[in-house]
Amino acid sequence: MDIKVLIADDDNVFRELVCDIVRKEGCIPIEACDGQQAIDTYFNLNDIDLIILDVMMPIYDGWQVLTHIREYSDVPIIMLTALGDEKNEVMGFKNGADDYISKPFSYQVFIARFNRLVDKIKKEHTDDVIVGKIKINQKAHKVTIDDIEVDLNRKEYKLLIYFAQNSGRVLTREQILYRIWGHNFEGDIRTIDTHVKTLRAKLLECGDYIKTVRGSGYMFEDDKL
């Protein structure tokens, strides 16, 4: 699979350097030169797999970009900054960053941390996902319950995958809407409830795995969890 990496940094030379590294590692770099462009690019494309995010950027800084994206998505994010003190590193992790690298960085250390997240992304997109009686073969896009295949359309399949990969976690309607329908979807947010109802019906007794969380959204879990 092609891994798309959004690289947001206002330093043109440094951004190009990171882009070259990303290309050499077999991934596709996509550039943003400020915080506004980073947000717009991420939500407009809707298929970014990993973000490398500089802290000190114009319009919106890295912390603001991180906070905004985390309202909708759990995409892996590496924070880059020249502010190499412990306080900033702790702030990055508290705000949802997956890793934090200080500038200037060791090439080998950067590659190791970058590839750790890339390998995790690839694994999540190819491994079978099993929750209770439901088995999802991601390579074949095939869903079975007790070895009986379940016929799902594209949106239902994506919804089930998103639920299963976040089993035990409350997902808001806003998060679900962004991940499945995209940031520019102009329809009614209640379309989520309609699709969840249909998905529950197709999953038969396993439809009970999808719990409604009043005032928030949904949570997916096997009753045994």
N, C-alpha and C positions, 0 to 999 in steps of 0.2 A: 504494500500500500504506500501511496505517496503521503509523506508527512509535511503539512504546511506550517511554517513557522513565521509568526509575525514578530518583526524586530523593530522596536520603537526606541529611537534615540535621536536627539537633535544634533549630535556630532556626526557630520556626514562621513568623515574618514573612518571613525570608529564603527559606524553602522555598516559601512561597506566591508570592513574587516570581518565583522560578525557574519555578514551575509556570505562571504567567501568560505568561512569555516562551515557554516550550515550546508552550503552546496557540496563541499567536499565530503560531508557526512551523508550525502545522498538525500537531503531534504530540500524542500522548496522554500526559499526565503521570500517574505513579503514585507516591504518597508513602510515605516511611518516615521515622520520627522518631528511630531509633537504629540501631546496627549490627546488633543481633539481628533487628529487623524488616526491615532491608534484605536480610539473608541469607534469611530465611524467605520474604519476598515474591518475591525473585528465583527461588528454586528451586521454590516452589509454583506460580507462574504459568507458568514455563517458556517464555514468549514475549516476554520483555523484549529490546528491540533495542539499548538504550543505557542506561548508568548514569551519573548525575551524583552523585558521592560526596564528602561532606564528610569531612575528616580527623578533626576533633575531635568525636566522638560518644560517648554513654554505652554501656555494656555491651561493645560491640566498637567500636574506633576504625576509621577508614577504612582504615588499613594492614592491619588484621586482616581486614576484609571483602574488600578487594582480594585478599589472599593466598588466602583461602578460595575465592573465586569462580574465581580463576585455576587452581585445581586441577582444575576441571571445564569451564571455559568461556573462550573468547577474546572474549566480548562486549566491544564498545568501552566504555571507562570514562574519564570526565573527573574528575579529582580537584580538589576545591575546598577551599581552606584560607586562613586568615589568616596562616599561617606562611609568609611570602613570601620565604624565603631559598633560596639555591641548593642547599643540602644537602638540604632537603626535596623540592625539585623533582627532583633526581637520584634520590632514594630512590623517588619515584613512578614514574619511568620504569624503574628497575631492577626494580621489583616488578610491572611489566606494565601500568602506566597508559598510555593512548593520548594523553592531554593533561593539562595541569596549569595551573589558573588560580587566581591569588591573589585573595583578597577584600581590599578591595572591587574589583570588576572593571569595566572599561569595557563598557557595554552593547553597543557595536558590535563590540568584540573578542570578547566572549562569543558573539554571534550568528554571527560569521564562523567561529569554531572549532567551534561546535555544528553549523552547517550543513555544514561540511566533512565531519564524520563521518556526518551524516544522508545526504548525497549519496552517500558511499561505501557505506553500508548499502543504499540503494535500488539502486545500480548492481550490487552483488553479488547482489541478489535478482531482477534482471531480465535481465542480460546472459546470453548463451549461455556455457556453460562447456565448454571443449574440452580434453581430455587425450588425447594420442595419437589413436587412431581413434575415441574416444568423444566424442560431441557431446550436450550436455544443453541443451535449449531450456526455460528456466525458466518462461517465460510460458505455454507449452503443456504443461509437465510431460511432455515427450517426450524419450526417450533413443534415439539411433541409433548404430549402428556401421557405418561404410561405407555410410551412407544406408539401412540396414535397421533398422526400429524394434525395440527390445527391450521386451518386456512385463514391467514391474516392478510389484509391489504398493507400497502407500504407504510401508511401512517400508523396503523395499529401495531405493526412490527417494530417500528422505531419507538413507539410509546412503550411497548413491552420491554425492549432492550434498555431504555432509559430507566424505567422502574427497576428492572432486575439488577442493573449495574449499581444502583443506589439503594439496594435493599436495606430496610431498617432506617432510612433517612426521610424526613419530611421534605417533600418537594412542593414549592408554591406553584400556583397556577401561572404566575409570571415566568418562573424558571422553565416550566413545561412548555409554555407557549413559545418561548424563545428557541428552546432546543428542537422542538418538533416542527413548528410552523415558521420560525424565523422572526427576526426583529421587526421586519417591515409588514408583518401580517396585520391587515386592517379589519378583519372580521371580529365577531363577538367572542369574548373570552370563554363564553359558555360552550363553545365548540369543543373545548377540552372535556367537559362533563359528558357531552354526547358521545365522544369517542371512548371515554372510559367506560361508559355504560355498555357500549357495543363490545368492547374488549372483554369486559367481565363476562358477558353472555357467552362469547366464543370460548373462553377458558373454562366454562362449566363450573365444577366445584372449586377449581383453582381461582376463579374470579374473586373469591373471598380474600385472596392474598392482597388485593388492592383495597386499602383502607382509606376512607374519607376522614380527613383531619379538619374538623369544623373550624372555619375562619382562616384556614391556611391553604390547604391543597390536598395532597394525597401521600400516602406512604405504602410501600410495597413490602410485604414480608410473609414468609411461610408461618403459619400458626405455631410451628414448633420453635421458631426463633425466640 
